[in-house]
Amino acid sequence: MRQELMSLPKTLAEDVAKNLVMVARLIDEDPEGAYGYSRVALRLASRVAAVREAAGFAAYATQKYAEALAEFRAARRMTGGVELWPVMADCERGLGRPEKALDMAGAPEVHKLDRAGQVEMRLVAAGARRDMGQLDAAIVTLQSPELASHSVQPWTARLRYAYADALLAAGREDEAREWFAKALESDKDGSTDASDRLAELDGIEFTDAFDETAELDEVDAFDQVDEVDENDEADEADGADGADGADGADGADGADGADESAGNDALVDGGDQDSGDAAAEDARPEDRADGEGR
């Protein structure tokens, strides 16, 4: 790729390279983001084979199979290579043309592929057979020296997984379980979900520990809220009792004041009626003040 970019002006080559780096970085985690960067690179350098190939893989990752196929064909015309032949056949599958994919699986180009490419072509052909409802033919297609080999290669896990999946679809559950186990054994980078498929066959259900923790935290939070509410209610009840006590004390003070006034009136010896009236007038504001306090 570096050599291809060297044919471009330096600044343009740098811009194209930056976009291609982002395509490679995002294509697994964010295919749509990778696709966006590939379109930018394509606008900048559509005559560079590496750009057309990257655009093809980005379109393929977002299931834009017609667009991917067009980009792969363009890249192949520029380079004359056959490396993209299997993924081009898989695009035909994606477009609903499994028969075309099978034709490509039998084409002379397949013999020019390296071993990894031939295994990939076998996987595509088996998938096409399954698309056509030919489960037994799919199983036979996958049976190969690469499948029987005990050595672990980059393609081993995917090949064993595809074989196990085909066996399971054909109702051969015991054999499928054996091959899912073999796929898991060779799957060093977690490229398949063989462990999950094995668990399903064994009737094992996994529970998300994070979800359980979240539920427990939520329950604890509700308990704490209920406890706070109960404490608040208790505090309010205590406050009400305290208020009633204060009102009672005020009432007692008022009664004592009235008795004291009456006693003073009785002690006044020889006072005339006007003096008694004046004493009564003096007592009333005090009574009103006690009333306002209540």
Residue pairs with C-beta under 8 A, 6 or more apart in sequence:
1 20
1 50
4 48
4 49
4 50
5 13
5 16
5 17
5 45
5 48
5 50
6 13
7 48
8 16
8 45
8 48
12 44
12 45
15 44
16 41
16 44
16 45
16 48
16 51
19 37
19 38
19 40
19 41
19 44
20 37
20 38
20 41
20 50
20 51
20 54
22 33
22 34
22 37
23 34
23 37
23 38
23 41
23 54
23 57
23 58
24 34
24 54
25 34
26 33
26 34
26 37
27 34
27 57
27 58
27 61
28 61
31 58
31 61
31 62
32 62
34 58
34 61
35 58
35 59
35 61
35 62
35 64
37 58
38 51
38 54
38 55
38 57
38 58
38 59
39 55
41 51
41 54
41 55
42 51
42 52
42 55
44 51
45 51
46 52
47 78
49 74
49 75
49 78
49 79
50 75
52 71
52 72
52 74
52 75
52 78
53 71
53 72
53 75
53 84
55 71
56 67
56 68
56 69
56 70
56 71
56 72
56 74
56 75
56 84
56 87
57 68
57 87
59 65
59 67
59 68
59 71
60 68
60 87
60 90
60 91
60 94
63 94
65 91
65 94
65 95
66 91
66 95
68 87
68 91
68 94
69 88
69 91
69 92
69 95
72 84
72 87
72 88
72 91
73 88
75 84
76 82
76 84
76 85
76 88
82 109
82 112
82 113
82 117
83 113
83 117
85 104
85 107
85 109
85 110
85 113
85 117
85 121
86 113
86 117
86 120
86 121
86 123
86 124
87 120
88 104
89 100
89 101
89 104
89 105
89 121
89 124
89 125
89 128
90 101
90 124
90 127
92 98
92 100
92 101
92 104
93 101
93 124
93 127
93 128
93 131
98 127
98 128
98 129
98 131
98 132
99 128
99 132
101 124
101 125
101 127
101 128
102 125
102 128
102 129
104 110
105 121
105 122
105 124
105 125
105 128
110 117
110 118
110 121
113 120
113 121
115 146
116 153
116 154
116 155
119 144
119 146
119 155
119 159
120 155
122 141
122 142
122 144
122 146
122 159
123 142
123 158
123 159
123 162
125 141
126 138
126 139
126 141
126 142
126 162
126 166
127 138
127 162
129 135
129 137
129 138
129 141
130 138
130 166
130 169
135 166
135 169
135 170
136 170
138 166
139 163
139 166
139 167
139 170
142 159
142 162
142 163
142 166
143 163
144 159
146 153
146 155
146 156
146 159
147 159
147 160
147 163
149 156
152 186
152 188
156 186
157 183
157 184
157 186
157 187
157 188
157 191
157 192
157 194
158 183
158 191
158 192
160 179
160 180
160 182
160 183
160 186
161 179
161 180
161 183
161 187
161 192
161 194
163 179
164 175
164 176
164 177
164 178
164 179
164 180
164 182
164 183
164 194
164 197
165 176
165 197
167 173
167 175
167 176
167 179
168 176
168 197
168 201
173 201
176 201
177 198
177 201
177 202
180 194
180 197
180 198
180 201
181 194
181 198
183 192
183 194
184 192
184 194
184 195
184 198
187 194
196 206
199 205
199 206
247 294
250 290
250 293
250 294
251 294
253 290
254 287
254 290
254 291
254 294
257 283
257 286
257 287
257 290
258 283
258 287
261 279
261 283
261 286
264 279
265 276
265 279
265 280
268 275
268 276
268 279
